Amino acid sequence: MRPDRTLQTLQLTQDAVGPVARGHPWVYRDGVRGRAPVGAVVALADPRGGAVGFGLFDEGDIAVRVLGREPQPVPAVVAERVQRADALRVRLLGADTDAYRVVNGAGDGLPGVVVDRYGALAVLRLYSAAWVPWMDALVDAISGLGWVETVFRRLGVARVDGQDGGVTLRGPEAPQVVVVQEHGLRFLARPWAGQKTGLFLDQREHRRRVGALAAGRRVLNLFAYNGGFSVYAAAGGAARVVSVDLAAPALEDAREAFRLNGLDPDRHGFEVADVFRWPAPGRFDLVVCDPPSLTHGKRSDGAARSAYRDLAGRVGPWVTVDGLLASASCTARLSMERWEEAVWTGLRRSGRWSLLERSEAPADHPVAIGHPEGRYLKFALLRRLSDERRR
């Protein structure tokens, strides 16, 4: 679309002007006056008529996905930002990794757009219906990247497509299973049916950290999915790794990942079980607890904190004294501080603990300054000091 003087202008409320000016990529429904077709390019003005920015009109709680200050043709914006995002990843990641995030929404200037790489397969996922009318521009930009053979769209975002599965948009049909590399280790990704776009790419550096700590330790991986943390731990020299997940097919993929990396899965344990009911068979030197989001819909912060507190209280006793707990959360509802407070409260039930490290998402998952909602991933490494309980 060519921006010109006929571009529809929507007026922001005074409360919405500041966040947009500071770089927030969303305008909420109550922050804008007027409407436009979904996907239409709109100019944004303050209550006095001054230019604030431009973006794509959306439906739902978020009314506008902000793209910048001065209106520009959307295909040109998409092409330039996809190319820049890809060039950054080439500098960030080594040749031994071919599975990573290429475009991370607002962090790369394209709010609501995610592109992940799995070898020669680019997986596109839209978290905003505003981008559907601009699909051709997205596919053109993605397919122009040097490593791309197939562009595949993963469906499953209720407010955007309301379907499961996916569709190949350009190139040969996307395979059901892809073998990819991450820091030289090999994993199975299932772009049609796996979690997110096939793997949890945001935990890559945390998996490597666990692998570096695993030598000689008995390791328990809770909510193991397809065994990412487990493979790193076993490759790092763990004495034994036990992987627990409710999904039997995911654990079969974990077994296959062990074999892909020259590791004997029969030397380790795989338990199909609900972590919230599973009776741990003793204590472990290193426990990884990376649950799916424990918050759903519009549950309150209080309910979210209670869920993480109770989970920490359950798994804390499974860690040996002087053992390590690697705890994580993927919910954006709680800040790092509130999540930590919930976990610390739960761990007090099992003795004294100390915090060794904390971190968030890796560099291929950038977050726009002014967009705290983008800081969803939280990771903490803790040490159990004693069994002595604090009152």
ZIKA-V732249 format. One record per backbone hydrogen bond with DSSP energy under -1.0 kcal/mol. NH is the residue of the N-H (numbers start at 1). CO is the residue of the C=O. Records with the same first field share a line. If there is no record, write none. Layout:
# ZIKA-V732249
NH=CO / CO
This chain:
# ZIKA-V732249
7=4
10=43
12=45
13=31
17=13
20=16
21=17
22=18
23=20
24=19
27=64
29=61
31=28
32=29
33=11
39=57
40=37
42=55
43=8
44=53
45=10
46=50
49=46
52=44
53=44
54=68
55=42
56=65
57=40
58=63
63=27
64=27
65=56
66=25
67=54
68=54
77=73
78=74
79=75
80=76
81=77
82=78
83=79
84=80
85=81
86=82
87=83
88=84
89=85
90=86
91=87
92=88
93=89
97=94
98=181
100=117
102=115
103=115
105=113
107=104
108=105
109=106
110=105
113=110
114=125
115=103
116=123
117=100
118=121
119=98
121=118
122=150
123=116
124=152
125=114
127=112
131=128
132=129
134=131
135=132
138=134
139=135
140=136
141=137
142=138
143=139
145=142
148=145
149=120
150=120
151=170
152=122
153=167
154=124
155=165
160=157
161=157
162=157
167=153
169=151
170=151
178=189
180=187
182=185
184=96
185=182
187=180
189=178
194=190
198=195
201=199
203=200
204=201
207=203
208=204
209=205
210=206
211=207
212=208
216=237
217=214
219=240
220=286
221=242
222=288
224=244
227=224
231=227
232=228
233=229
234=230
235=231
236=232
237=234
238=233
239=217
240=217
242=219
243=269
244=221
245=271
251=247
252=248
253=249
254=250
255=251
256=252
257=253
258=254
259=255
260=256
261=257
262=259
263=258
267=264
268=265
269=241
271=243
273=245 / 271
277=274
278=274
284=318
285=218
286=218
287=324
288=220
289=326
290=222
299=296
304=300
305=301
306=302
307=303
308=304
309=305
310=306
311=307
312=308
313=309
314=310
315=311
316=312
318=315
319=316
320=284
322=384
323=320
324=285
325=382
326=287
327=380
328=289
329=378
339=335
340=336
341=337
342=338
343=339
344=340
345=341
346=342
347=343
348=344
349=346
350=347
351=348
354=383
356=381
357=381
359=379
365=362
371=368
374=371
375=372
376=374
378=329
379=359
380=327
381=357
382=325
383=354
384=323
385=352
386=352
390=348
